Amino acid sequence: MTASTHPRREQAASAPVLIANDVSMVFGGLTALRDVNIVLHEGQILGLIGPNGAGKTTFFNCLTGLYTPTKGTVRLRGTRLPSDPAKVTIAGVARTFQNIRLFPSMTALENVLVGRHSRMKQGPMASLFHGPSFKKGEAAARSNGMELLDFVGLSGLDDELARNLPYGDQRRLEIARALATDPAVLLLDEPTAGMNPQETEATRQLIFAIRDRGIAVVVIEHDTKFIFSLCDHVSVLVQGELLVEGSPETVRADPRVIEAYLGKPPEEVQAEVRHLTEGTSSDESPAERTQVMEPIREQDSGSEGGNR
């Protein structure tokens, strides 16, 4: 798979699947989010970036029912989502976490089956007596789990304990467990944190493959190079507010975004943007002209604590 085989999706070409409208979150006297709006379309990949403490994970928690927004609504295909994580999952929103939350003493397949539980229809009597419907449901769940393990690149590791898997494989396993819930929307919180370049590229291709299944994806990530090469649309949060949104090219060149990350005065930022867009030599590659955002990776590579 190459980037060229994954053209960006036009927003107007698909219907909205998830709409967050004026979402605000206040903890005591601290405003963590203020009137944040996003519109996620079918099959779209949306990136959510911002400095440490911007409110990114708080926003994810509002989308998934872990937090009840102080103000605003979250709707999935027109239906307002409840403030209950289990019900939000059943409705069609799944997520992964910045810190891996697998069951370490369970096998890879068993971890995926935990996610599949929300889609299993067996009643208490069938579960108690292990009747035909129970056995049929279990077989279907195991088949689905094996297919997902293969899809994320963990074929042959179904009986391996989660704690024995390499770090990158644990990340992929958490994605497989989220996919087992049959989501319409998948939220990924720093899916490449701690990965080497090869693992990061494999994750990028995996997210493209998830998008190609018709699943809309929202990604929080500090690696802006990863975000700009992956996403159709990028939203920037700063101090709990939406600073700017648009295509990766638009966001990357916006002086407000660069200043928010690097703290440079507007005049200096504007000069750097002109340098990026005009170039300084004919033999300078486009990739070299877009490296002004690279220090973001270095600045934010550590774990983000508190309100993100």
KEPATOR-51236 format. One record per residue (C-alpha): residue number from 1; z, y negated, x negated. Coordinates in steps of 0.25 Angstrom, whole numbers, plus 5000, padded with zeros to 4 digits. Layout:
BEGIN
<site><nr>NUM</nr><Z>Z</Z><Y>Y</Y><X>X</X></site>
...
This chain:
BEGIN
<site><nr>1</nr><Z>5000</Z><Y>5000</Y><X>5000</X></site>
<site><nr>2</nr><Z>4997</Z><Y>4986</Y><X>4995</X></site>
<site><nr>3</nr><Z>5000</Z><Y>4972</Y><X>5000</X></site>
<site><nr>4</nr><Z>4985</Z><Y>4970</Y><X>5004</X></site>
<site><nr>5</nr><Z>4986</Z><Y>4982</Y><X>5014</X></site>
<site><nr>6</nr><Z>4997</Z><Y>4974</Y><X>5021</X></site>
<site><nr>7</nr><Z>4992</Z><Y>4961</Y><X>5027</X></site>
<site><nr>8</nr><Z>5002</Z><Y>4952</Y><X>5033</X></site>
<site><nr>9</nr><Z>5003</Z><Y>4952</Y><X>5048</X></site>
<site><nr>10</nr><Z>5000</Z><Y>4939</Y><X>5056</X></site>
<site><nr>11</nr><Z>5011</Z><Y>4936</Y><X>5065</X></site>
<site><nr>12</nr><Z>5002</Z><Y>4932</Y><X>5076</X></site>
<site><nr>13</nr><Z>4996</Z><Y>4946</Y><X>5076</X></site>
<site><nr>14</nr><Z>5008</Z><Y>4953</Y><X>5081</X></site>
<site><nr>15</nr><Z>5019</Z><Y>4951</Y><X>5091</X></site>
<site><nr>16</nr><Z>5033</Z><Y>4947</Y><X>5087</X></site>
<site><nr>17</nr><Z>5043</Z><Y>4958</Y><X>5086</X></site>
<site><nr>18</nr><Z>5055</Z><Y>4951</Y><X>5082</X></site>
<site><nr>19</nr><Z>5059</Z><Y>4937</Y><X>5085</X></site>
<site><nr>20</nr><Z>5072</Z><Y>4930</Y><X>5080</X></site>
<site><nr>21</nr><Z>5074</Z><Y>4917</Y><X>5087</X></site>
<site><nr>22</nr><Z>5084</Z><Y>4906</Y><X>5082</X></site>
<site><nr>23</nr><Z>5093</Z><Y>4917</Y><X>5076</X></site>
<site><nr>24</nr><Z>5106</Z><Y>4910</Y><X>5071</X></site>
<site><nr>25</nr><Z>5119</Z><Y>4917</Y><X>5065</X></site>
<site><nr>26</nr><Z>5132</Z><Y>4910</Y><X>5063</X></site>
<site><nr>27</nr><Z>5144</Z><Y>4916</Y><X>5056</X></site>
<site><nr>28</nr><Z>5156</Z><Y>4907</Y><X>5059</X></site>
<site><nr>29</nr><Z>5151</Z><Y>4894</Y><X>5053</X></site>
<site><nr>30</nr><Z>5140</Z><Y>4900</Y><X>5045</X></site>
<site><nr>31</nr><Z>5126</Z><Y>4899</Y><X>5050</X></site>
<site><nr>32</nr><Z>5119</Z><Y>4911</Y><X>5044</X></site>
<site><nr>33</nr><Z>5106</Z><Y>4909</Y><X>5052</X></site>
<site><nr>34</nr><Z>5101</Z><Y>4897</Y><X>5060</X></site>
<site><nr>35</nr><Z>5089</Z><Y>4899</Y><X>5070</X></site>
<site><nr>36</nr><Z>5081</Z><Y>4909</Y><X>5063</X></site>
<site><nr>37</nr><Z>5068</Z><Y>4913</Y><X>5069</X></site>
<site><nr>38</nr><Z>5058</Z><Y>4924</Y><X>5065</X></site>
<site><nr>39</nr><Z>5047</Z><Y>4931</Y><X>5073</X></site>
<site><nr>40</nr><Z>5043</Z><Y>4945</Y><X>5067</X></site>
<site><nr>41</nr><Z>5030</Z><Y>4951</Y><X>5072</X></site>
<site><nr>42</nr><Z>5026</Z><Y>4965</Y><X>5074</X></site>
<site><nr>43</nr><Z>5022</Z><Y>4971</Y><X>5060</X></site>
<site><nr>44</nr><Z>5026</Z><Y>4959</Y><X>5052</X></site>
<site><nr>45</nr><Z>5034</Z><Y>4958</Y><X>5039</X></site>
<site><nr>46</nr><Z>5044</Z><Y>4946</Y><X>5039</X></site>
<site><nr>47</nr><Z>5051</Z><Y>4942</Y><X>5027</X></site>
<site><nr>48</nr><Z>5065</Z><Y>4935</Y><X>5028</X></site>
<site><nr>49</nr><Z>5069</Z><Y>4928</Y><X>5015</X></site>
<site><nr>50</nr><Z>5079</Z><Y>4918</Y><X>5010</X></site>
<site><nr>51</nr><Z>5090</Z><Y>4915</Y><X>5000</X></site>
<site><nr>52</nr><Z>5103</Z><Y>4922</Y><X>5000</X></site>
<site><nr>53</nr><Z>5111</Z><Y>4918</Y><X>5012</X></site>
<site><nr>54</nr><Z>5099</Z><Y>4914</Y><X>5020</X></site>
<site><nr>55</nr><Z>5103</Z><Y>4923</Y><X>5032</X></site>
<site><nr>56</nr><Z>5093</Z><Y>4934</Y><X>5031</X></site>
<site><nr>57</nr><Z>5101</Z><Y>4946</Y><X>5033</X></site>
<site><nr>58</nr><Z>5109</Z><Y>4939</Y><X>5044</X></site>
<site><nr>59</nr><Z>5096</Z><Y>4937</Y><X>5051</X></site>
<site><nr>60</nr><Z>5093</Z><Y>4952</Y><X>5050</X></site>
<site><nr>61</nr><Z>5107</Z><Y>4955</Y><X>5056</X></site>
<site><nr>62</nr><Z>5104</Z><Y>4946</Y><X>5067</X></site>
<site><nr>63</nr><Z>5090</Z><Y>4953</Y><X>5070</X></site>
<site><nr>64</nr><Z>5097</Z><Y>4967</Y><X>5070</X></site>
<site><nr>65</nr><Z>5109</Z><Y>4964</Y><X>5078</X></site>
<site><nr>66</nr><Z>5120</Z><Y>4964</Y><X>5067</X></site>
<site><nr>67</nr><Z>5122</Z><Y>4950</Y><X>5070</X></site>
<site><nr>68</nr><Z>5121</Z><Y>4943</Y><X>5084</X></site>
<site><nr>69</nr><Z>5114</Z><Y>4929</Y><X>5081</X></site>
<site><nr>70</nr><Z>5122</Z><Y>4917</Y><X>5085</X></site>
<site><nr>71</nr><Z>5109</Z><Y>4912</Y><X>5091</X></site>
<site><nr>72</nr><Z>5095</Z><Y>4917</Y><X>5093</X></site>
<site><nr>73</nr><Z>5089</Z><Y>4929</Y><X>5097</X></site>
<site><nr>74</nr><Z>5081</Z><Y>4941</Y><X>5091</X></site>
<site><nr>75</nr><Z>5071</Z><Y>4948</Y><X>5099</X></site>
<site><nr>76</nr><Z>5063</Z><Y>4961</Y><X>5096</X></site>
<site><nr>77</nr><Z>5050</Z><Y>4961</Y><X>5104</X></site>
<site><nr>78</nr><Z>5056</Z><Y>4951</Y><X>5114</X></site>
<site><nr>79</nr><Z>5069</Z><Y>4958</Y><X>5116</X></site>
<site><nr>80</nr><Z>5082</Z><Y>4952</Y><X>5111</X></site>
<site><nr>81</nr><Z>5089</Z><Y>4961</Y><X>5101</X></site>
<site><nr>82</nr><Z>5103</Z><Y>4964</Y><X>5103</X></site>
<site><nr>83</nr><Z>5115</Z><Y>4961</Y><X>5093</X></site>
<site><nr>84</nr><Z>5116</Z><Y>4976</Y><X>5091</X></site>
<site><nr>85</nr><Z>5110</Z><Y>4982</Y><X>5078</X></site>
<site><nr>86</nr><Z>5108</Z><Y>4996</Y><X>5085</X></site>
<site><nr>87</nr><Z>5101</Z><Y>4990</Y><X>5097</X></site>
<site><nr>88</nr><Z>5093</Z><Y>4981</Y><X>5088</X></site>
<site><nr>89</nr><Z>5088</Z><Y>4994</Y><X>5080</X></site>
<site><nr>90</nr><Z>5085</Z><Y>5001</Y><X>5093</X></site>
<site><nr>91</nr><Z>5077</Z><Y>4989</Y><X>5097</X></site>
<site><nr>92</nr><Z>5068</Z><Y>4990</Y><X>5085</X></site>
<site><nr>93</nr><Z>5074</Z><Y>4982</Y><X>5073</X></site>
<site><nr>94</nr><Z>5079</Z><Y>4989</Y><X>5060</X></site>
<site><nr>95</nr><Z>5084</Z><Y>4984</Y><X>5047</X></site>
<site><nr>96</nr><Z>5088</Z><Y>4988</Y><X>5033</X></site>
<site><nr>97</nr><Z>5099</Z><Y>4981</Y><X>5025</X></site>
<site><nr>98</nr><Z>5100</Z><Y>4974</Y><X>5012</X></site>
<site><nr>99</nr><Z>5111</Z><Y>4984</Y><X>5008</X></site>
<site><nr>100</nr><Z>5106</Z><Y>4998</Y><X>5010</X></site>
<site><nr>101</nr><Z>5113</Z><Y>5004</Y><X>5022</X></site>
<site><nr>102</nr><Z>5110</Z><Y>5019</Y><X>5021</X></site>
<site><nr>103</nr><Z>5119</Z><Y>5031</Y><X>5024</X></site>
<site><nr>104</nr><Z>5120</Z><Y>5036</Y><X>5009</X></site>
<site><nr>105</nr><Z>5125</Z><Y>5050</Y><X>5013</X></site>
<site><nr>106</nr><Z>5114</Z><Y>5052</Y><X>5022</X></site>
<site><nr>107</nr><Z>5100</Z><Y>5057</Y><X>5018</X></site>
<site><nr>108</nr><Z>5088</Z><Y>5048</Y><X>5019</X></site>
<site><nr>109</nr><Z>5083</Z><Y>5055</Y><X>5032</X></site>
<site><nr>110</nr><Z>5097</Z><Y>5054</Y><X>5038</X></site>
<site><nr>111</nr><Z>5097</Z><Y>5039</Y><X>5035</X></site>
<site><nr>112</nr><Z>5084</Z><Y>5037</Y><X>5042</X></site>
<site><nr>113</nr><Z>5088</Z><Y>5046</Y><X>5054</X></site>
<site><nr>114</nr><Z>5100</Z><Y>5036</Y><X>5056</X></site>
<site><nr>115</nr><Z>5090</Z><Y>5025</Y><X>5059</X></site>
<site><nr>116</nr><Z>5082</Z><Y>5035</Y><X>5068</X></site>
<site><nr>117</nr><Z>5094</Z><Y>5037</Y><X>5077</X></site>
<site><nr>118</nr><Z>5091</Z><Y>5024</Y><X>5085</X></site>
<site><nr>119</nr><Z>5078</Z><Y>5030</Y><X>5090</X></site>
<site><nr>120</nr><Z>5084</Z><Y>5044</Y><X>5093</X></site>
<site><nr>121</nr><Z>5085</Z><Y>5047</Y><X>5108</X></site>
<site><nr>122</nr><Z>5093</Z><Y>5060</Y><X>5109</X></site>
<site><nr>123</nr><Z>5105</Z><Y>5059</Y><X>5118</X></site>
<site><nr>124</nr><Z>5120</Z><Y>5063</Y><X>5115</X></site>
<site><nr>125</nr><Z>5118</Z><Y>5077</Y><X>5121</X></site>
<site><nr>126</nr><Z>5105</Z><Y>5080</Y><X>5113</X></site>
<site><nr>127</nr><Z>5112</Z><Y>5075</Y><X>5101</X></site>
<site><nr>128</nr><Z>5125</Z><Y>5084</Y><X>5104</X></site>
<site><nr>129</nr><Z>5117</Z><Y>5097</Y><X>5107</X></site>
<site><nr>130</nr><Z>5105</Z><Y>5095</Y><X>5097</X></site>
<site><nr>131</nr><Z>5096</Z><Y>5098</Y><X>5108</X></site>
<site><nr>132</nr><Z>5080</Z><Y>5098</Y><X>5108</X></site>
<site><nr>133</nr><Z>5079</Z><Y>5083</Y><X>5110</X></site>
<site><nr>134</nr><Z>5089</Z><Y>5081</Y><X>5098</X></site>
<site><nr>135</nr><Z>5082</Z><Y>5090</Y><X>5089</X></site>
<site><nr>136</nr><Z>5069</Z><Y>5083</Y><X>5092</X></site>
<site><nr>137</nr><Z>5074</Z><Y>5070</Y><X>5090</X></site>
<site><nr>138</nr><Z>5080</Z><Y>5073</Y><X>5077</X></site>
<site><nr>139</nr><Z>5067</Z><Y>5080</Y><X>5072</X></site>
<site><nr>140</nr><Z>5060</Z><Y>5067</Y><X>5076</X></site>
<site><nr>141</nr><Z>5070</Z><Y>5058</Y><X>5069</X></site>
<site><nr>142</nr><Z>5069</Z><Y>5066</Y><X>5056</X></site>
<site><nr>143</nr><Z>5054</Z><Y>5066</Y><X>5056</X></site>
<site><nr>144</nr><Z>5054</Z><Y>5051</Y><X>5058</X></site>
<site><nr>145</nr><Z>5065</Z><Y>5050</Y><X>5047</X></site>
<site><nr>146</nr><Z>5056</Z><Y>5058</Y><X>5037</X></site>
<site><nr>147</nr><Z>5044</Z><Y>5050</Y><X>5041</X></site>
<site><nr>148</nr><Z>5051</Z><Y>5037</Y><X>5038</X></site>
<site><nr>149</nr><Z>5057</Z><Y>5042</Y><X>5025</X></site>
<site><nr>150</nr><Z>5043</Z><Y>5045</Y><X>5020</X></site>
<site><nr>151</nr><Z>5038</Z><Y>5031</Y><X>5025</X></site>
<site><nr>152</nr><Z>5048</Z><Y>5024</Y><X>5017</X></site>
<site><nr>153</nr><Z>5045</Z><Y>5032</Y><X>5004</X></site>
<site><nr>154</nr><Z>5057</Z><Y>5042</Y><X>5005</X></site>
<site><nr>155</nr><Z>5049</Z><Y>5055</Y><X>5008</X></site>
<site><nr>156</nr><Z>5057</Z><Y>5067</Y><X>5003</X></site>
<site><nr>157</nr><Z>5070</Z><Y>5060</Y><X>5002</X></site>
<site><nr>158</nr><Z>5075</Z><Y>5063</Y><X>5016</X></site>
<site><nr>159</nr><Z>5086</Z><Y>5072</Y><X>5012</X></site>
<site><nr>160</nr><Z>5091</Z><Y>5062</Y><X>5001</X></site>
<site><nr>161</nr><Z>5104</Z><Y>5055</Y><X>5003</X></site>
<site><nr>162</nr><Z>5102</Z><Y>5040</Y><X>5005</X></site>
<site><nr>163</nr><Z>5112</Z><Y>5037</Y><X>4993</X></site>
<site><nr>164</nr><Z>5104</Z><Y>5045</Y><X>4983</X></site>
<site><nr>165</nr><Z>5091</Z><Y>5037</Y><X>4986</X></site>
<site><nr>166</nr><Z>5086</Z><Y>5026</Y><X>4976</X></site>
<site><nr>167</nr><Z>5089</Z><Y>5012</Y><X>4981</X></site>
<site><nr>168</nr><Z>5075</Z><Y>5010</Y><X>4985</X></site>
<site><nr>169</nr><Z>5074</Z><Y>5022</Y><X>4993</X></site>
<site><nr>170</nr><Z>5087</Z><Y>5018</Y><X>5000</X></site>
<site><nr>171</nr><Z>5080</Z><Y>5005</Y><X>5004</X></site>
<site><nr>172</nr><Z>5068</Z><Y>5013</Y><X>5010</X></site>
<site><nr>173</nr><Z>5077</Z><Y>5023</Y><X>5017</X></site>
<site><nr>174</nr><Z>5084</Z><Y>5011</Y><X>5024</X></site>
<site><nr>175</nr><Z>5070</Z><Y>5006</Y><X>5029</X></site>
<site><nr>176</nr><Z>5067</Z><Y>5020</Y><X>5034</X></site>
<site><nr>177</nr><Z>5080</Z><Y>5021</Y><X>5042</X></site>
<site><nr>178</nr><Z>5077</Z><Y>5007</Y><X>5048</X></site>
<site><nr>179</nr><Z>5063</Z><Y>5012</Y><X>5051</X></site>
<site><nr>180</nr><Z>5068</Z><Y>5024</Y><X>5058</X></site>
<site><nr>181</nr><Z>5073</Z><Y>5015</Y><X>5069</X></site>
<site><nr>182</nr><Z>5059</Z><Y>5012</Y><X>5073</X></site>
<site><nr>183</nr><Z>5060</Z><Y>4997</Y><X>5072</X></site>
<site><nr>184</nr><Z>5050</Z><Y>4987</Y><X>5076</X></site>
<site><nr>185</nr><Z>5057</Z><Y>4977</Y><X>5066</X></site>
<site><nr>186</nr><Z>5062</Z><Y>4981</Y><X>5052</X></site>
<site><nr>187</nr><Z>5072</Z><Y>4972</Y><X>5045</X></site>
<site><nr>188</nr><Z>5073</Z><Y>4974</Y><X>5030</X></site>
<site><nr>189</nr><Z>5084</Z><Y>4967</Y><X>5022</X></site>
<site><nr>190</nr><Z>5080</Z><Y>4966</Y><X>5007</X></site>
<site><nr>191</nr><Z>5073</Z><Y>4980</Y><X>5007</X></site>
<site><nr>192</nr><Z>5069</Z><Y>4978</Y><X>4992</X></site>
<site><nr>193</nr><Z>5082</Z><Y>4974</Y><X>4987</X></site>
<site><nr>194</nr><Z>5085</Z><Y>4981</Y><X>4974</X></site>
<site><nr>195</nr><Z>5071</Z><Y>4987</Y><X>4973</X></site>
<site><nr>196</nr><Z>5062</Z><Y>4987</Y><X>4961</X></site>
<site><nr>197</nr><Z>5048</Z><Y>4982</Y><X>4962</X></site>
<site><nr>198</nr><Z>5042</Z><Y>4996</Y><X>4965</X></site>
<site><nr>199</nr><Z>5052</Z><Y>4998</Y><X>4977</X></site>
<site><nr>200</nr><Z>5050</Z><Y>4984</Y><X>4982</X></site>
<site><nr>201</nr><Z>5035</Z><Y>4986</Y><X>4983</X></site>
<site><nr>202</nr><Z>5037</Z><Y>5000</Y><X>4990</X></site>
<site><nr>203</nr><Z>5046</Z><Y>4993</Y><X>5000</X></site>
<site><nr>204</nr><Z>5036</Z><Y>4982</Y><X>5002</X></site>
<site><nr>205</nr><Z>5025</Z><Y>4993</Y><X>5005</X></site>
<site><nr>206</nr><Z>5035</Z><Y>5000</Y><X>5014</X></site>
<site><nr>207</nr><Z>5038</Z><Y>4987</Y><X>5022</X></site>
<site><nr>208</nr><Z>5023</Z><Y>4986</Y><X>5024</X></site>
<site><nr>209</nr><Z>5022</Z><Y>5000</Y><X>5029</X></site>
<site><nr>210</nr><Z>5033</Z><Y>4997</Y><X>5039</X></site>
<site><nr>211</nr><Z>5026</Z><Y>4985</Y><X>5044</X></site>
<site><nr>212</nr><Z>5013</Z><Y>4994</Y><X>5046</X></site>
<site><nr>213</nr><Z>5021</Z><Y>5002</Y><X>5055</X></site>
<site><nr>214</nr><Z>5022</Z><Y>4990</Y><X>5064</X></site>
<site><nr>215</nr><Z>5037</Z><Y>4987</Y><X>5061</X></site>
<site><nr>216</nr><Z>5040</Z><Y>4972</Y><X>5059</X></site>
<site><nr>217</nr><Z>5048</Z><Y>4970</Y><X>5046</X></site>
<site><nr>218</nr><Z>5058</Z><Y>4959</Y><X>5042</X></site>
<site><nr>219</nr><Z>5062</Z><Y>4959</Y><X>5027</X></site>
<site><nr>220</nr><Z>5073</Z><Y>4951</Y><X>5020</X></site>
<site><nr>221</nr><Z>5070</Z><Y>4951</Y><X>5005</X></site>
<site><nr>222</nr><Z>5074</Z><Y>4942</Y><X>4993</X></site>
<site><nr>223</nr><Z>5061</Z><Y>4947</Y><X>4985</X></site>
<site><nr>224</nr><Z>5052</Z><Y>4936</Y><X>4990</X></site>
<site><nr>225</nr><Z>5040</Z><Y>4942</Y><X>4983</X></site>
<site><nr>226</nr><Z>5042</Z><Y>4955</Y><X>4991</X></site>
<site><nr>227</nr><Z>5043</Z><Y>4947</Y><X>5004</X></site>
<site><nr>228</nr><Z>5031</Z><Y>4938</Y><X>5002</X></site>
<site><nr>229</nr><Z>5022</Z><Y>4950</Y><X>4998</X></site>
<site><nr>230</nr><Z>5028</Z><Y>4958</Y><X>5011</X></site>
<site><nr>231</nr><Z>5030</Z><Y>4949</Y><X>5023</X></site>
<site><nr>232</nr><Z>5020</Z><Y>4943</Y><X>5033</X></site>
<site><nr>233</nr><Z>5030</Z><Y>4932</Y><X>5036</X></site>
<site><nr>234</nr><Z>5043</Z><Y>4926</Y><X>5029</X></site>
<site><nr>235</nr><Z>5055</Z><Y>4919</Y><X>5034</X></site>
<site><nr>236</nr><Z>5064</Z><Y>4912</Y><X>5025</X></site>
<site><nr>237</nr><Z>5079</Z><Y>4910</Y><X>5028</X></site>
<site><nr>238</nr><Z>5087</Z><Y>4900</Y><X>5021</X></site>
<site><nr>239</nr><Z>5102</Z><Y>4897</Y><X>5025</X></site>
<site><nr>240</nr><Z>5100</Z><Y>4904</Y><X>5038</X></site>
<site><nr>241</nr><Z>5088</Z><Y>4896</Y><X>5043</X></site>
<site><nr>242</nr><Z>5073</Z><Y>4900</Y><X>5043</X></site>
<site><nr>243</nr><Z>5067</Z><Y>4891</Y><X>5032</X></site>
<site><nr>244</nr><Z>5053</Z><Y>4895</Y><X>5032</X></site>
<site><nr>245</nr><Z>5044</Z><Y>4906</Y><X>5037</X></site>
<site><nr>246</nr><Z>5029</Z><Y>4910</Y><X>5036</X></site>
<site><nr>247</nr><Z>5020</Z><Y>4918</Y><X>5028</X></site>
<site><nr>248</nr><Z>5025</Z><Y>4923</Y><X>5014</X></site>
<site><nr>249</nr><Z>5015</Z><Y>4913</Y><X>5007</X></site>
<site><nr>250</nr><Z>5021</Z><Y>4901</Y><X>5016</X></site>
<site><nr>251</nr><Z>5035</Z><Y>4905</Y><X>5013</X></site>
<site><nr>252</nr><Z>5033</Z><Y>4907</Y><X>4998</X></site>
<site><nr>253</nr><Z>5027</Z><Y>4893</Y><X>4996</X></site>
<site><nr>254</nr><Z>5037</Z><Y>4886</Y><X>5005</X></site>
<site><nr>255</nr><Z>5046</Z><Y>4876</Y><X>4996</X></site>
<site><nr>256</nr><Z>5058</Z><Y>4878</Y><X>5005</X></site>
<site><nr>257</nr><Z>5058</Z><Y>4893</Y><X>5003</X></site>
<site><nr>258</nr><Z>5057</Z><Y>4891</Y><X>4988</X></site>
<site><nr>259</nr><Z>5068</Z><Y>4880</Y><X>4988</X></site>
<site><nr>260</nr><Z>5077</Z><Y>4889</Y><X>4997</X></site>
<site><nr>261</nr><Z>5077</Z><Y>4900</Y><X>4986</X></site>
<site><nr>262</nr><Z>5076</Z><Y>4892</Y><X>4973</X></site>
<site><nr>263</nr><Z>5083</Z><Y>4879</Y><X>4977</X></site>
<site><nr>264</nr><Z>5072</Z><Y>4871</Y><X>4970</X></site>
<site><nr>265</nr><Z>5069</Z><Y>4856</Y><X>4975</X></site>
<site><nr>266</nr><Z>5057</Z><Y>4855</Y><X>4984</X></site>
<site><nr>267</nr><Z>5049</Z><Y>4847</Y><X>4974</X></site>
<site><nr>268</nr><Z>5050</Z><Y>4859</Y><X>4964</X></site>
<site><nr>269</nr><Z>5047</Z><Y>4869</Y><X>4975</X></site>
<site><nr>270</nr><Z>5035</Z><Y>4862</Y><X>4980</X></site>
<site><nr>271</nr><Z>5030</Z><Y>4861</Y><X>4965</X></site>
<site><nr>272</nr><Z>5032</Z><Y>4876</Y><X>4964</X></site>
<site><nr>273</nr><Z>5025</Z><Y>4879</Y><X>4977</X></site>
<site><nr>274</nr><Z>5013</Z><Y>4870</Y><X>4972</X></site>
<site><nr>275</nr><Z>5013</Z><Y>4878</Y><X>4960</X></site>
<site><nr>276</nr><Z>5012</Z><Y>4891</Y><X>4968</X></site>
<site><nr>277</nr><Z>5001</Z><Y>4887</Y><X>4977</X></site>
<site><nr>278</nr><Z>4992</Z><Y>4880</Y><X>4967</X></site>
<site><nr>279</nr><Z>4995</Z><Y>4889</Y><X>4955</X></site>
<site><nr>280</nr><Z>4995</Z><Y>4884</Y><X>4940</X></site>
<site><nr>281</nr><Z>4984</Z><Y>4893</Y><X>4934</X></site>
<site><nr>282</nr><Z>4972</Z><Y>4901</Y><X>4939</X></site>
<site><nr>283</nr><Z>4977</Z><Y>4914</Y><X>4933</X></site>
<site><nr>284</nr><Z>4991</Z><Y>4913</Y><X>4940</X></site>
<site><nr>285</nr><Z>4992</Z><Y>4924</Y><X>4950</X></site>
<site><nr>286</nr><Z>4996</Z><Y>4921</Y><X>4965</X></site>
<site><nr>287</nr><Z>5008</Z><Y>4930</Y><X>4962</X></site>
<site><nr>288</nr><Z>5012</Z><Y>4921</Y><X>4950</X></site>
<site><nr>289</nr><Z>5011</Z><Y>4909</Y><X>4959</X></site>
<site><nr>290</nr><Z>5021</Z><Y>4914</Y><X>4969</X></site>
<site><nr>291</nr><Z>5032</Z><Y>4917</Y><X>4960</X></site>
<site><nr>292</nr><Z>5041</Z><Y>4905</Y><X>4963</X></site>
<site><nr>293</nr><Z>5048</Z><Y>4913</Y><X>4974</X></site>
<site><nr>294</nr><Z>5051</Z><Y>4924</Y><X>4964</X></site>
<site><nr>295</nr><Z>5065</Z><Y>4918</Y><X>4960</X></site>
<site><nr>296</nr><Z>5069</Z><Y>4921</Y><X>4974</X></site>
<site><nr>297</nr><Z>5069</Z><Y>4936</Y><X>4970</X></site>
<site><nr>298</nr><Z>5078</Z><Y>4933</Y><X>4958</X></site>
<site><nr>299</nr><Z>5088</Z><Y>4924</Y><X>4966</X></site>
<site><nr>300</nr><Z>5090</Z><Y>4933</Y><X>4978</X></site>
<site><nr>301</nr><Z>5089</Z><Y>4947</Y><X>4971</X></site>
<site><nr>302</nr><Z>5104</Z><Y>4949</Y><X>4973</X></site>
<site><nr>303</nr><Z>5110</Z><Y>4954</Y><X>4986</X></site>
<site><nr>304</nr><Z>5112</Z><Y>4943</Y><X>4997</X></site>
<site><nr>305</nr><Z>5126</Z><Y>4942</Y><X>5001</X></site>
<site><nr>306</nr><Z>5132</Z><Y>4936</Y><X>5014</X></site>
<site><nr>307</nr><Z>5122</Z><Y>4930</Y><X>5024</X></site>
<site><nr>308</nr><Z>5108</Z><Y>4933</Y><X>5020</X></site>
